[in-house]
Amino acid sequence: MHKNWSYSNRPLANLESLFKLLETNEERLSYVLKNKSSYFKTVPVIRKGKARTTYKVVGELLKTHELIKQRIFSKITLPEYITGGRKGVSYIDDCISHCNKSIIIQEDMKDFFPSIKEDLIVKAFQYYMNFSPEVSSLIAKLSTLEGSLVQGTKLSTDIANLIFLEEEALISEEVGRLGGNYTRYVDDITISFESEVNNEDISKIKTMISSMALNSGVRLNRDKSKILRNGQSKIVHGVKVIKELRPTRKRKSNIRICLFNLKKKVTEKENVMDVLALYFKIRGLINTLKQQGDKNHAEYIEQANQLVAGVDKKDAIKSIRGMRKIKDIRKLRTLYSKLKPLGNSSKSLSAILDVEYKSCKKNLMAN
């Protein structure tokens, strides 16, 4: 097996080296570990109608995570088939690599991050990066909550990418031997072939994936396991992967619904800030459509801009003058950015917005 990953820094042989790298000392890290749970804040997320708990790390532990990412994980070179958590690579790149294929095999790992335990992380740092046991153990403790990875932190995806390196290389080699392409985007595995592959070879690959997951304490989600052949709709990460990328009908329909709601808000003279919030949401959705190969994204942008241009001028000016109530320069800049679309369709509103912003900024800086 060809080793297709590397770590360019010198391995951390002792705790003193780690303390130096993290710009801290044993006393501070002991304090952080003792109070670790207080640095993890829950962030509820609704996805596809289901509630999911993610986390953000704050305070001193956040700084530690940032240094670990910057000074350890940025020095790791990962194989190209790992598309999640790699700088400059997105789910779109993952989709592109599976365009116009005859067969697509998909596997999803269930409860991915919580399934990756502290002891496995320790072994990964020792085996793949040659860190000492005490260094590996301390980094693992700093990176986990209640003995497991959690979704949402700066380090979770980086650490998860280490876990499968060796077994994943074997799977990628086997898929390549059969003329296919293997990728993994965080917890989603996709394999594609340009031509037909017999069921025996497919079964072998699926068994290898299942074994890799189980060896790491992770279970595959059987409900999301798919084998898609010619004549079936091929969708990867919510994107059609036909001859070229295309967004799904559902995603395009969502844009049209949002544009309808934006028109309704403007017509009924709803709160200007609510109108602008929906406008920015639509711009985000349009940007996603553009990434996914939609040909009508410019038309959608034009429609959204025209609708915002219909905001009552008096209401727009009233919202612009709301900047006068802001007492913090950063909040002022944020509000100014949110109000910008009001000035895009009217030179007079644009002038009023800029004058108000400069005046408010000057007053804040003078105080």
C-alpha positions as CSV (number, residue, x, y, z in Angstrom):
1,M,0.0,0.0,0.0
2,H,1.3,3.4,-1.0
3,K,1.3,5.9,1.9
4,N,-0.7,8.9,0.6
5,W,-0.6,11.2,3.7
6,S,2.2,13.0,5.5
7,Y,3.0,15.3,8.5
8,S,5.7,17.9,7.7
9,N,6.5,19.0,11.3
10,R,8.7,17.2,13.8
11,P,6.7,14.8,16.0
12,L,5.8,16.1,19.4
13,A,7.8,13.9,21.8
14,N,6.9,15.5,25.2
15,L,4.4,17.7,26.9
16,E,6.8,20.6,27.1
17,S,6.9,20.7,23.3
18,L,3.1,20.8,23.2
19,F,2.9,23.6,25.8
20,K,5.3,25.7,23.7
21,L,3.4,25.0,20.6
22,L,0.1,26.0,22.2
23,E,1.7,29.1,24.0
24,T,0.5,27.9,27.4
25,N,1.6,25.8,30.4
26,E,0.6,22.8,32.4
27,E,-1.3,24.8,35.0
28,R,-3.4,26.6,32.4
29,L,-4.3,23.5,30.5
30,S,-5.1,21.7,33.7
31,Y,-7.5,24.5,34.5
32,V,-9.1,24.3,31.1
33,L,-9.5,20.5,31.2
34,K,-11.1,20.7,34.7
35,N,-13.7,23.2,33.4
36,K,-13.9,21.9,29.9
37,S,-17.6,21.5,29.6
38,S,-18.0,25.3,30.2
39,Y,-16.1,26.0,27.0
40,F,-18.5,24.0,24.9
41,K,-21.7,25.9,24.0
42,T,-24.6,24.1,22.3
43,V,-26.0,25.4,19.1
44,P,-29.3,23.9,18.1
45,V,-29.7,23.4,14.3
46,I,-32.8,22.4,12.4
47,R,-32.0,20.4,9.3
48,K,-34.6,18.8,7.1
49,G,-37.1,19.4,9.8
50,K,-35.1,17.6,12.5
51,A,-33.4,19.2,15.5
52,R,-29.7,18.5,15.7
53,T,-27.3,19.7,18.4
54,T,-24.0,21.1,17.3
55,Y,-21.4,22.9,19.4
56,K,-19.1,25.9,19.4
57,V,-16.0,26.2,21.5
58,V,-15.4,29.5,23.3
59,G,-12.8,31.3,25.4
60,E,-9.4,29.9,26.2
61,L,-10.2,26.5,24.7
62,L,-11.1,28.1,21.4
63,K,-7.7,29.7,21.2
64,T,-6.1,26.3,22.0
65,H,-8.2,24.7,19.2
66,E,-7.2,27.4,16.8
67,L,-3.5,26.8,17.5
68,I,-3.8,23.0,17.2
69,K,-5.5,23.5,13.8
70,Q,-2.9,26.1,12.6
71,R,0.2,24.4,13.9
72,I,-0.6,20.8,13.7
73,F,-3.4,20.0,11.3
74,S,-2.3,22.6,8.6
75,K,0.9,20.6,8.4
76,I,-0.9,17.4,7.4
77,T,-1.2,16.5,3.7
78,L,-4.3,14.4,3.1
79,P,-5.1,12.2,0.1
80,E,-7.2,13.9,-2.6
81,Y,-10.1,11.5,-2.1
82,I,-10.8,13.2,1.3
83,T,-12.8,16.2,0.3
84,G,-14.2,17.4,3.7
85,G,-12.1,19.6,5.9
86,R,-9.5,20.3,3.2
87,K,-8.7,24.0,2.5
88,G,-9.9,25.1,-0.9
89,V,-12.0,21.9,-1.4
90,S,-15.8,21.8,-1.1
91,Y,-18.7,19.4,-1.5
92,I,-18.9,20.8,-5.1
93,D,-15.5,19.3,-5.9
94,D,-16.7,16.0,-4.5
95,C,-19.8,16.2,-6.8
96,I,-17.8,17.0,-9.9
97,S,-15.6,13.9,-9.4
98,H,-18.7,11.8,-9.8
99,C,-20.4,13.4,-12.8
100,N,-21.6,11.4,-15.7
101,K,-20.9,8.0,-14.2
102,S,-22.8,4.7,-14.9
103,I,-22.8,3.5,-11.3
104,I,-22.8,5.5,-8.0
105,I,-22.5,3.8,-4.6
106,Q,-23.3,5.9,-1.5
107,E,-22.7,5.1,2.1
108,D,-23.4,7.3,5.1
109,M,-21.9,7.0,8.6
110,K,-24.5,7.2,11.4
111,D,-23.9,9.5,14.4
112,F,-20.4,10.1,13.0
113,F,-18.7,12.5,15.4
114,P,-20.1,11.1,18.7
115,S,-19.0,7.6,17.6
116,I,-15.3,8.6,17.4
117,K,-14.0,8.1,20.9
118,E,-11.0,9.6,22.8
119,D,-9.0,6.3,23.0
120,L,-9.2,6.0,19.2
121,I,-8.0,9.6,18.7
122,V,-5.0,8.9,21.0
123,K,-4.0,5.9,18.9
124,A,-4.4,7.9,15.7
125,F,-2.0,10.7,16.9
126,Q,0.5,8.1,18.0
127,Y,0.3,6.0,14.8
128,Y,0.0,8.5,12.0
129,M,1.9,11.4,13.5
130,N,4.3,9.6,15.9
131,F,3.3,11.8,18.9
132,S,4.2,10.5,22.3
133,P,1.4,8.8,24.3
134,E,1.1,11.7,26.8
135,V,1.0,14.3,24.0
136,S,-1.6,12.3,22.1
137,S,-3.7,11.8,25.2
138,L,-3.7,15.5,26.1
139,I,-4.7,16.7,22.6
140,A,-7.5,14.1,22.5
141,K,-8.8,15.3,25.9
142,L,-8.7,19.0,24.7
143,S,-10.6,18.0,21.5
144,T,-13.4,16.0,22.9
145,L,-16.5,16.4,25.2
146,E,-17.4,13.5,27.5
147,G,-15.0,11.3,25.7
148,S,-16.2,11.8,22.1
149,L,-15.9,14.3,19.2
150,V,-18.8,16.6,18.8
151,Q,-20.1,18.3,15.6
152,G,-19.3,21.9,15.0
153,T,-15.8,22.5,16.5
154,K,-12.8,23.6,14.5
155,L,-11.0,20.3,15.1
156,S,-13.7,17.6,14.8
157,T,-13.5,17.1,11.0
158,D,-9.7,17.3,11.0
159,I,-9.4,14.6,13.7
160,A,-12.1,12.4,12.0
161,N,-10.0,12.5,8.8
162,L,-7.1,10.9,10.6
163,I,-9.1,7.9,11.9
164,F,-9.6,6.1,8.6
165,L,-6.3,6.9,6.8
166,E,-4.8,3.5,6.5
167,E,-7.9,1.4,5.8
168,E,-9.3,4.1,3.5
169,A,-6.2,4.0,1.4
170,L,-6.8,0.3,0.8
171,I,-10.4,0.9,-0.2
172,S,-9.4,3.7,-2.6
173,E,-6.8,1.4,-4.2
174,E,-9.3,-1.4,-4.7
175,V,-11.9,1.0,-6.2
176,G,-9.2,2.4,-8.5
177,R,-8.1,-1.1,-9.5
178,L,-11.7,-1.7,-10.7
179,G,-11.6,1.6,-12.7
180,G,-13.6,3.6,-10.2
181,N,-13.3,6.8,-8.1
182,Y,-13.6,6.9,-4.2
183,T,-14.2,10.0,-2.2
184,R,-15.3,10.8,1.4
185,Y,-16.8,14.1,2.4
186,V,-16.9,14.0,6.2
187,D,-19.4,11.2,6.9
188,D,-20.5,10.6,3.3
189,I,-18.7,8.1,1.1
190,T,-19.3,8.1,-2.6
191,I,-17.9,5.7,-5.2
192,S,-18.5,5.9,-8.9
193,F,-17.7,3.9,-12.0
194,E,-17.9,4.9,-15.7
195,S,-18.9,1.4,-16.7
196,E,-20.7,-1.6,-15.2
197,V,-19.1,-3.5,-12.3
198,N,-20.2,-6.9,-11.2
199,N,-22.1,-7.5,-8.0
200,E,-19.3,-9.5,-6.5
201,D,-16.9,-6.6,-6.7
202,I,-19.5,-4.1,-5.4
203,S,-20.1,-6.5,-2.4
204,K,-16.4,-6.7,-1.7
205,I,-16.1,-2.9,-1.6
206,K,-19.1,-2.4,0.6
207,T,-17.7,-5.1,3.0
208,M,-14.4,-3.2,3.2
209,I,-16.2,0.1,4.0
210,S,-18.3,-1.6,6.6
211,S,-15.2,-3.2,8.2
212,M,-13.4,0.2,8.2
213,A,-16.3,1.9,10.0
214,L,-16.8,-0.9,12.5
215,N,-13.1,-1.0,13.4
216,S,-13.5,2.7,14.4
217,G,-16.7,2.2,16.3
218,V,-18.8,3.8,13.6
219,R,-22.0,2.3,12.1
220,L,-23.2,2.7,8.6
221,N,-26.7,4.1,8.1
222,R,-28.4,1.3,6.1
223,D,-31.3,3.6,5.2
224,K,-29.0,5.8,3.2
225,S,-27.0,3.1,1.5
226,K,-27.6,3.3,-2.2
227,I,-26.4,1.8,-5.5
228,L,-27.6,4.0,-8.4
229,R,-27.3,2.8,-12.0
230,N,-28.1,4.2,-15.4
231,G,-31.8,5.3,-15.7
232,Q,-31.9,6.3,-12.0
233,S,-31.7,9.8,-10.7
234,K,-28.1,10.3,-9.5
235,I,-27.8,12.9,-6.7
236,V,-24.7,13.5,-4.6
237,H,-24.8,15.9,-1.6
238,G,-28.2,17.2,-2.9
239,V,-26.8,18.0,-6.4
240,K,-27.7,16.2,-9.7
241,V,-24.5,14.7,-11.1
242,I,-25.5,14.1,-14.7
243,K,-23.2,15.2,-17.6
244,E,-22.6,18.3,-15.6
245,L,-23.8,19.6,-12.2
246,R,-27.4,20.7,-11.9
247,P,-29.4,21.7,-8.8
248,T,-32.5,19.6,-7.9
249,R,-36.0,20.8,-8.7
250,K,-36.7,21.1,-5.0
251,R,-33.9,23.6,-4.6
252,K,-35.0,25.7,-7.6
253,S,-38.6,25.6,-6.3
254,N,-37.4,26.9,-2.9
255,I,-35.9,29.9,-4.6
256,R,-39.2,30.7,-6.4
257,I,-41.1,30.4,-3.1
258,C,-38.7,32.7,-1.4
259,L,-39.0,35.3,-4.2
260,F,-42.8,35.1,-3.9
261,N,-42.6,35.7,-0.2
262,L,-40.2,38.6,-0.7
263,K,-42.7,40.2,-3.1
264,K,-45.5,39.7,-0.6
265,K,-43.4,41.4,2.2
266,V,-42.6,44.4,0.0
267,T,-46.2,44.8,-1.2
268,E,-47.6,44.5,2.3
269,K,-45.0,47.0,3.6
270,E,-43.6,44.6,6.2
271,N,-40.7,45.6,8.4
272,V,-37.8,46.7,6.2
273,M,-35.2,44.7,8.1
274,D,-37.4,41.6,7.7
275,V,-37.5,42.2,4.0
276,L,-33.7,42.6,3.9
277,A,-33.2,39.5,5.9
278,L,-35.2,37.4,3.4
279,Y,-33.3,39.2,0.5
280,F,-29.9,38.1,1.9
281,K,-31.2,34.5,2.5
282,I,-32.3,34.5,-1.2
283,R,-28.9,35.7,-2.3
284,G,-27.3,32.9,-0.4
285,L,-29.6,30.3,-2.0
286,I,-28.9,31.8,-5.4
287,N,-25.1,31.6,-4.8
288,T,-25.6,27.9,-4.0
289,L,-27.6,27.4,-7.2
290,K,-24.8,29.1,-9.2
291,Q,-22.2,26.7,-7.6
292,Q,-24.4,23.8,-8.6
293,G,-24.5,24.8,-12.3
294,D,-27.8,26.6,-12.5
295,K,-28.2,28.7,-15.7
296,N,-30.8,31.1,-14.3
297,H,-29.0,32.4,-11.3
298,A,-28.5,35.9,-12.8
299,E,-32.2,36.2,-13.5
300,Y,-33.0,35.3,-9.9
301,I,-30.6,38.0,-8.6
302,E,-32.3,40.6,-10.9
303,Q,-35.7,39.6,-9.6
304,A,-34.6,39.9,-6.0
305,N,-33.0,43.3,-6.6
306,Q,-36.1,44.6,-8.4
307,L,-38.3,43.5,-5.5
308,V,-36.1,45.3,-2.9
309,A,-36.2,48.4,-5.1
310,G,-40.0,48.4,-4.4
311,V,-39.5,49.1,-0.7
312,D,-41.4,52.3,0.3
313,K,-38.9,55.1,0.3
314,K,-40.1,56.7,3.5
315,D,-39.8,53.3,5.3
316,A,-36.3,52.8,3.8
317,I,-35.1,56.2,5.1
318,K,-36.6,55.5,8.5
319,S,-34.6,52.2,8.6
320,I,-31.4,54.0,7.4
321,R,-31.8,56.6,10.2
322,G,-32.0,53.8,12.7
323,M,-28.1,53.8,12.5
324,R,-28.3,56.9,14.7
325,K,-29.3,54.6,17.7
326,I,-26.2,52.4,17.4
327,K,-23.5,52.9,20.0
328,D,-20.9,50.4,18.8
329,I,-18.8,50.9,15.7
330,R,-18.8,47.2,14.8
331,K,-22.6,47.0,15.1
332,L,-22.8,50.1,12.9
333,R,-20.8,48.5,10.2
334,T,-22.9,45.4,10.3
335,L,-26.2,47.4,10.1
336,Y,-24.7,49.5,7.2
337,S,-23.9,46.3,5.3
338,K,-27.5,45.0,5.9
339,L,-29.0,48.2,4.6
340,K,-26.8,48.4,1.4
341,P,-29.3,46.7,-0.9
342,L,-31.7,49.7,-0.3
343,G,-29.2,52.0,-2.1
344,N,-28.5,49.7,-5.0
345,S,-31.6,50.7,-6.9
346,S,-31.8,54.4,-5.9
347,K,-29.0,57.0,-6.2
348,S,-30.8,59.2,-3.6
349,L,-31.2,56.4,-1.1
350,S,-27.6,55.4,-1.7
351,A,-26.5,59.0,-1.0
352,I,-28.6,59.1,2.2
353,L,-27.3,55.8,3.4
354,D,-23.6,56.8,2.9
355,V,-24.1,60.3,4.5
356,E,-25.9,58.8,7.5
357,Y,-23.2,56.1,7.9
358,K,-20.3,58.5,7.7
359,S,-22.0,60.9,10.2
360,C,-22.8,58.1,12.7
361,K,-19.3,56.7,12.4
362,K,-17.7,60.1,12.9
363,N,-19.8,60.7,16.1
364,L,-18.9,57.3,17.5
365,M,-15.2,57.8,16.9
366,A,-15.3,61.2,18.5
367,N,-16.8,59.8,21.7
